[in-house]
Every structure is written in C-alpha cells, then in structure tokens.
Amino acid sequence: MKTYLSVILILIVTSYCDAAKVLYFSNSAGFEHTAVKVVDGKPSVSDVAITNVCKPAGIEVVCTKDGSVFDGDLSGYDAFVFQTSGELSQGSKQHPEWALTEKGWQNLRNAVRAGKGFVGLHPATDSNRSGGSPYEPTVPEKITGYTKFIGAEFTIHGKPQDAVVTIVEPSSLPFLTAKGKSFKTFEEWYCHKNFADDIHIFALLETAGMEGVMYDRPRFPIVWGRTEDKGRVFYSAFGHFDNYWQNAENMQLVLQLIKAATGELKTDLTPNIKTVTPGANVLRQPIPPYVPTNNVQNTNNTMTAGSFGVAWIGGDGTLQAFDGKTIVSGLPSTKVFAVSADDLLGEGSDQLLYLDDDIKGLNIYSFKTKKLLGPLGSNVKTFTTGVFSTEESFPSVFVCTFASDTFRWTRDIMNKGWIGLTGEFSQAASGKLKPQNQIDDFVVVTSGNVYSFSPKWLSYSKVVEGKNIVAALMGNVTASAGDEVILLDKDGNVLLAQNGGVEDLQQKAKCVTFGKNGNGLATLYVLNLQGKPAAYDRETKTWREIATTQSNAASIITRTNTDGNGHSLFVLAGDKLCQVLPNELVVEPPKTSVWLNIGDNGNVAEYKYERVVKPYVKTLCTPSGRNILRDSPYDHVHHHGLMFAIAVNGNNFWEENGNKFGKEITTSINKQANLLTTNLDWNTFDGKTILKEVREISVTNGEKVTLLNWQSKLSPPSPEQTANLDKSSHYYYGLGMRFDKSMDKDGRFFSDADQQVEAIRRDERLTKCRWMAYTSKLNGELVTVAIFGHPTNSIPTLAFTMGDAGKSFAYLGISLNLHREPVTIEKNESRTFRFQVAVWDGEATKDVIEKTFKEYAATK
C-alpha cells in the first residue's frame, strides 16, 4: 500500500513539475479592447478563455496587467503572452505604476533569447510602436526593438469586414491545416508595416476586394513566427471581438501558439516572407481627405503647388500637403486663409507661404528644415511673390494690408523690416511674361479694376477697367509672346487681357489656373460652374471638359512635373484631393494592379493596368523576392517597369505627356494565380481604336530563376481594316525595362552574339542576338536579368541596350526594328510576339542563360 501511494505521489509531483507555466500580460497603455477589460473585479473575457483552454493541456496561466512583474525573476515561466497596447513604459491610464520598465523589457527579451517563448495577440503589435505615417515605412534605425522582436507593428485598420485568409502550406499549426487552403471570416483587420525579414508566415490576409484605402496594398501576414536566438516568438492578428474568445475552435489556435512558444509543439520557423509576400512592406499611398470650402474665387488663395508637392487649406482651416506619395506630417496647425509657394529663403526648394487667420500675418514654412519663419508683419489682406530686380536671384514677397498699405519683404533685408510701396490691391499675381525680361511683372486687382505694376519703375498702369474683376493670373496661353493676363469677373466669366484688349473666352468658371508646358506657353484650366475641370484649346479657341467622372470640385491647381516636362493637374473634389488625367479624374482609384504568384504562395510580378497610359509590369522579383524594376523615374516619367509600346498608324504609344500620344486601354482582364490574360484597345488621343491586342503574361520558376513570359497578339480593330506598325517608331520601341536606380551604374551587358553590336547614339546599342543579359548590383548584391525573343516571332531578336560603362541609366529591351522595317497587319490577320524575361539572384553565366533560352525556345 505504501509503495502504491508513493508511486502516485511521485507521478503527481513529476506531472506538476513538467507542467508549463505561462504569464499572460494584458496591460493597455493605449486603446483597451473589451476582451481584456476587468469589470467589477472579475477576470476579463480573454483571461477566462486562455485559462480554460490551457488547463486541460496541463498549462498553468498567470494573468496580470502589472508590468512590474517583469522586473523580477522570470525563470518560473516557460512563455509569455501579450495582448497589450500603447507605450508600455507608461503603465495604464489608471495605473502608471504598472509600467513595463526598461529593466523589465530587457529581462523579458533575455528570457526569450535563452529559450523561452512569446506570443503576441491582436493588439500586441500596437505596443511600443515606431510611429509615423501608416502609409510610409519607418527608416530602419528608428524601428523600435519591440517591433523588431515581435516582427512588425500595427499602423491602421478599416471597418470590420469579411475577408479571406490564405494558409501558407505546409502549415505546422494543426488549426490552420484543418482550414484547408483558405477560409473567410469577420474581423477588425490590422494593417502592419516594418515586417522583419526573418519571419515565417503561417497565414496571409488577402486584400483584394476589401473595403478601405488602407487595404489597397499587396496581401500581407497576419499569423507568423520567428526565432529570437534560442527562443520562439509568435503573433496572431485575430481577436478583436469578445465572441472570438468565446469560440472554442478559435481558442485552439491560441493554445497551439502557446504550445509552440513553450516548445511542446514543433513548428517550422524558416524565414519565408521574401518568397511568400515580397510586397508585405508595400504600403499604399492614399490621397489625403479634404472637405472643400464654399465660394472659392481664386485658386491662389486656397491651393498652391511647389517643389514640395501640393498644399491647400483643409475644411477645418488648417494646412494640408501631399508630396506625391503621402500626406505631409508636421505642418503648423494654425488656422489659415491664403496659401502660396516660392523659394523666398534661397534654399533651392520652395517654401510654403500662408496668412495666419488670427493676426493676418505672413508665415513661411520650410519643408527642408522643418522650421517656421514668421509672422512677418500683420493685418495682411493678400500677397504675391516675384523677382524684384536684376540684382536678385530669389523672389520678394509683396503684401497689401487691410489698411490699404503695400509693402515688400526680401530675404536680404529681413532685419530691416518692410519697404513701403505705392498703391493697394485686393488680389495680385506675378509672372515672367516676356523671355527678355529679367524681372517679374505684376498685375493687381483694385476695386474690380486691373493694373500692371512695374518693379523697375515702381509704377502702375491700367490694364482692364470696369469689368468687376475678382481674380487674376498671368501666363501665356496663346501663341503670342506678349503679356497675357487671365481674369475672372464677379459673374464667373473668364477673360483674357492681351495687348491692351480684353477677350471673352466664352466660359464661366468657379476658379482658374494654368500649367506651364515647357515651350514658353501654358495650358489654361478652369473649374466650370458644375465643378468639372476644362481646358482651353489655343488653336481652336474652344473648351474641352477633361473629367467626366466627377463633378462639384471646389478648387484647381497645377504642379510642374519633377522632370520639368509638363505639369500635373489637381482638384479638390468631394472630400478628396484628386489628380486629373487626360480623360478622367482619379478620386478613389479601385484596384489598379494584380499580382502574379507561383503556386499558392510567392508574389512574383505586379501588373498595373488601370489609371495608366500603357499597362505594364511594375514589379518583377528575383527568386529571393528582390524587385529589379523602376517605375516612372524623374528623368523619363514614361518609363514604367517592363512595358510594351510602339507606333501604330503614325500614333505614338510610347511617350505620354501632351495631346498627341495614344493610350492602351484595358477592356478585360482575367488573372489565375500565375497567368494573366487581358484584352486591350490601342486608342488614339481622341479615342479611336486603331489596334487590338490579346496579352498573356505568366510567371514560373526555373532552376534558381524567375521566368516571366510575355505574349502580345496584335490585330486590326475590325476585319475590314489594316494596322500599320510603322516607321514613326523609334529604334527602342518594343518590349523594354527600366531597372532599379541602384543598377544604373557598374553593370555589364552581354549576349550570345557580342560581335554584332551597332552603336546608335552615345551608349545606346542594337545587337542581333538570340538573347541579351545584364548583370549589376541591386542595392549592393548581384543580380542577372536576361531577355529572349521567341524564335517563332516574325521579327528576329534585336536587343536594345543603354547604360554600359556607367555612362547613363541602364535599360534593356527588344526592339521590333519598325523604324527600318515597318509591318502591315493585313485584314483578318494578326501578328504574335513572344518574349521571356529571366531573373537570377547573383551572377548567371552564359551557359546557364543559354540553357534557359533553349528551354524557352522549345516551347510551343
């Protein structure tokens, strides 16, 4: 009997000693989810759920919200579970003494590194964040240690909704394996950024079709794990709602993650993020929200543009700015009532000028130094800027006060105050109208009349009288080289003052603006009374409405493109800042691209097909997930990743700016995993279809190589027509790619026929070959890219290259040689062109490339 009892006692003690012990920490320094709330002293919903699911598994759970526990001895715990939020060093709102101190954090991290485990649940990534814009990654040196430890950080979420979760197979978590390849569920879906490159992904969120701009991004991880030295770290994004914790099936995932953290459940933690979701850290850049003001009369009062981007006065009266990628943060929060831009400080980039709504003082904000200068003076009614004399290389600012006084301020005399000038004005505009002028001219509006002001003579002369003008702009919008002033009267009539006369342009508008075209002329734009943008045609003297998908815009502005070639047009419409394209107005773009992936995992290529002039492959990744392509660089904004364009019937489909280029319109698209099939109409600028295309793009894996296959089947628009692929094509027209900026220098082109090279211009070459390759360093690591023309093509492969010997940017493509040998596609006929692009990590030898080419050439 004693022996029997002794065995029982030994078994009990042994079982107790082997039982795992977990510390569940649910402190909320930030937003407190109801699942972790303690009500009337009772355990929270999640406390009960985790305790109940772990108890049958022999796992003891200790629940706490007091971070000071981590200051002590943690050796008794096998794993730590966090469902926390906010800056944990601050404790909670009611209990700051519950802080997770720096000592506690170091103890925790050291315990995990020594072999213990960690599990983060739902808001755990909302703790100790790096911060910043939810649509902009954090610079590596500013990512917090906690974010690196847990594997990513929360940025933003949209409304709760159903979404598809994809399981990364084979999964070592039984809960996910039982779900099959994917499942749909309802959740508050967290978006994350700053994903660590060593995480192993168990499950992904499929963002396609989700509502909310924050989900307009490639799919990204929601359940993952990683190793921390000898320890194991896991995270699951599920668990916003109480009913999640009350569902026994869902609790099995939590239990399995805890078992994996303690080491009881063996899991594969081999990093796979680069192959499964190479776009995980690609964050959508949203158009900032805006509530428009009413009765806008002069675009210069409410919107402006400069080297920094576009800025405007928000619906709440504060400054907003968009730099072309994201919302600009850190702007002054004061109320303002007028904005403009110029380089008044001589920084080489524009500053933002604005009038403070309280003291009516002029302020200058520098985007370069993030500093504010001002207020300069007070009681200012309106202002303008311009170069005052030939001795100045930077602009002055001219203001008119509510006391009807006019002053000038210049950077060099800022310590001397304002210089008084003659006259007064209620609106002002400046601009260099005559090329021979070394200083800017001005026009001012006073009591509805318009005067020109000569800085040289400090004198005024009347331009327009008796027209009740409310706004004035300056710019050459006709073929004349003379002075032109664009005016808007109180009834909304748009007028053009030129050579002493006034012309009614037969258009009523809310406000006006113009964009420089780089040829000494400008395009005049207005918002008509319906709030739709319209452009003035100087040759026909007619107006063309350029946006038909949106109305009731409030203000309009242009911004010179970063390459100096033309301009972009923006309006404030509805509650959005929108960019206007030639025949449409982009408000809240739907999905504009699709990803091609290999198998169920591994996004490889991103194909952009909407809101573009010519659809193209924007992203193409090496086997390790590194993108080799560059989209729309400043020096050639019409270069888009991997693109296909030629000239047809004398219409140029290669360039994009202006009103003389065609557009490839996607009429249908079908994507299945690694294969994309799409139909396109090649339209002239005025919308006439002159060519049809059936395009197929697919991605596959070769031996340590990513392969992209491109096929374009071209035919006339109808059986009765022909299509001329004609000589107006340049020697580089065809299929070509622009590489990542880091690959522009120190690269090497080579082919199977190096001796057949024809020099065209500077470092541009045409080579008769079967394949052409380029080896260079992508952000410091070698990659090799090769392009093949299929032997069945009716035009032999003629490779086009530029950038060898580091003389200019690197470019690789296949020319269709139409500049010398045009092709006519006859009635009821078609022409098919097939290409392949191969991408290797590292340096690929000629033998490897030749083998890959032969395998492609053998395909039917």
ABEGO torsion letter per residue (X at the ends): XAAAAAAAAAAAAAAAAABBBBBBBABBABBBBAAABBBGGBBBAAAAAAAAAAAAAGBBBBBBABAAAAABBAAABABBBBBBBEBAAAEBAABAAABBBAAAAAAAAAAAAAGBBBBBBGAAAABGBAEEBAABBBBAAABBAAAAAAGBBBABBBBBBBBBBBBBOBBABAAAAAAEABBBBBBBBBBBBGBBAABBBABBBBABGBBEAAABBBBBBABBBBBBEABBBBBBABGABAAAAABAAAAAAAAAAAAAAAGABBBBABBAAAAABAAAABBBBBBBBBBBBBGBABAAAABBBBAAEBBBBBAAGBBBBBAGABBBBGBBABBBABBBBBBAAGAGBBBBBBBBAAAGBBBBBBAAAGBBBOBBEBGBABBBBEBABAABABBBBBBBBAAGBBBBBBAAAAAAEBBBBBEBBABBBBEBABAABABBBBBBBBGGBBBBBBAAAGBBBBABBGAGBABBBBEBABABABBBBBBBBAAGBBBBBBGGBBBBAGBBBABBBBBBAGAGBBBBBBBBAAGBBBBBBAAAGBBBBABAABBGBABBBBBBBAAGBEBBBBBBBEABBBBBBAABBBABBBBABBBBBBEABGBABBBBABGBABBBBABBBBAAGBBABBBGBAABAABBEBBBBBBBGGBBAABABEAABBBBBBABBBBBEABBBBBBBBBBAAGBBABBBBBBBBBBBBBGBBBBBBBBBBBBABAABBBBBBAABBAABEBBBBBBAAAABGBBBBBABAABBBBABEABBBBBBABBBBBBBBGGBBBBBBBBBBAABABBBBBBBBGBGGABBBBBBBBAGAAABBBBBBBGBBBBBBBBBBBBBEBBBAAAAAAAAAAAAABX
